[in-house]
């Protein structure tokens, strides 16, 4: 395949010159042709044939340019369609990944809700348990206010309560 310059500007000036010659011939007509030397007419005909050959070769160059441009256009169309297909595949992949990730997030949220419910129940049970122990300690304290065991039980109760509070805060993140 030949490579041809796509932007040929010499052709415009040649067409302009040929137009002037045709205009002069139309203006003077055949009587102008009779006054002209036959040798000059022959030379003009040879020059015209040369220009015809140059014009034909320029036509072939332009035709070759058109073929190259059509091939380039077809190649670009194929590249575009392939690019479009690859983008469509990437879009499908991202949609699938998004769907999978949303399912995982929903599953994690459900698990967290279940854990929170269990944690909430355990806190309520612990609250009730500590409240009942406090009532028992107060009743025991009323029966035996100055006993050493009462003070020891009360001390242990507050230690357990404070350690439970610390563990709860560490678990919650406070």
Helices and strands as residue ranges (DSSP letters): H 10-34, H 38-143, H 148-172
